[in-house]
Amino acid sequence: MADEYDLVVIGAGTGGYVAAIRAAQLGNRVAIVEKEALGGTCLHKGCIPSKTLLRSAEVYREVREAASFGIDTEGVTLDFSKVQERKQSVVDQLHGGVHQLLQNENIKVFEGHARILGPSIFSPSAGSISIEYTDGRENEVLIPKHVLIATGSQPRRLKDIDFSHENVMTSDEALFMERLPASMTIIGGGVIGTEWASMLIDFGVDVTVLEAQDRLLPGEDEDISVEMKKQLEKRGVRVYLNAEVQTEEVQVEREHVAVQVVLDGENYMISAESLLVSIGREATITDIGLQNTEIQIEDGKIVTNEWGQTKEAHMYAIGDVTQGYELAHVASHQGMIAVAHMNEQSPAGLNERHMPRCTYSHPEVASLGLSETEAKAQGFHVKIGTFPLRAIGKALIQGDADGFCKFISNEANNDLLGIHMIGTNATELISEGALAMMLDAADWEVAEAVHPHPNISEVFKEAALHADRRAIHLSR
């Protein structure tokens, strides 16, 4: 007999399990269907393992540079197997935590493949969920009042490249490398490609980045992109922009991978031991039964309204399967909004200007709101405030003073339009900006907030003062 639920969540990634917990807190009877592991991509193949590896790379770099602090570390070595062991221990600990959270809320977890059924004997409308198992068990059917699709995304692959070779990989496979290659070519200079370039150069790998657009981190403010390229090249990364990779000419050999690329109209062959393809991600929405519904798809994504509701009013979608930022914290926030809406509350819809974006490279990048180009394109007369980390005492103390903070505000009313930072602690400090944006703060209000000294956060105050034309620690 089919089991009935108030909500069935398809996918137990960050967005899915957070939504499930919130629904249970509201008194809903909730089930999750997950075909792999609780925690999803973020926990097992994305945010957590990649940032754990980045942290090990950061420590290795800092130890090797410790002489500048008067500390002799001659003879330091890297044991990559232990780096991987630490990464897995962090993942395992958090995985166990997710299990416990769901258990505490009495959320039923089904380990199988979910498929949405059309109208059937179970329900006059689409939305019943068939659970398919690979261990010989018979399918089960769940009858939910509401469905939440949170199946996430997977790395996009280039069709002409043979990914069966051990030296050709996406970020999924790269996370499980047993050893570091001597050299790596990275196709794609977005967030993931930039993070891997930063990590690998810190681990001592020879790195080349091929980016098709005219700058790294194309989604960031132009000034940030310029600074990132400068800093990566300073550390030894070779960066080629406007690079046209000839995917059909990629040559995969036993000990190297050669990539043909057009640069300034000339053909070049770039060879490395390994190749990492990092050209974005695509929604995982095939084979989940969407053809049995009226749910609309555009550009490979599920169409939703501001609350995550699809054309099928009782079905919602969040995270990477929808249009917008492919970020774990955005998916979680969307999940909270969707659950509130399906429980007949009145949540505010998602405001993408309030969503922080982070790149956990060295230097770190963090931003929210509009870039300078975007703000001007939308008709705003803007004020710009910038302040270099090199003028911040704490940055000099830490020995990490490259980068800057940039404020973009509306000339008409001083309201913040965008905040962009590249440099130490950027991914932590951006939360101050997120709060300011959510409270609709003006640049002068951020400037009036007292920031402790010495502290990296002073860069926010100084950039805001500059935007408000009251700069103290910059020459006029």
PyMOL commands that set and color helices and strands:
alter all, ss='L'
color gray80, all
select helices_A, chain A and resi 14-25+40-45+47-64+66-69+80-104+171-174+191-202+222-234+247-249+290-292+319-321+328-342+352-354+372-377+389-391+393-398+426-438+443-448+458-467
alter helices_A, ss='H'
color red, helices_A
select strands_A, chain A and resi 3-10+30-33+108-110+113-116+129-132+140-149+153-155+168-169+183-187+206-210+238-240+244-245+251-252+257-263+266-272+274-277+281-283+297-298+301-302+315-317+357-359+365-369+382-388+404-410+416-422
alter strands_A, ss='S'
color yellow, strands_A
deselect
rebuild
show_as cartoon
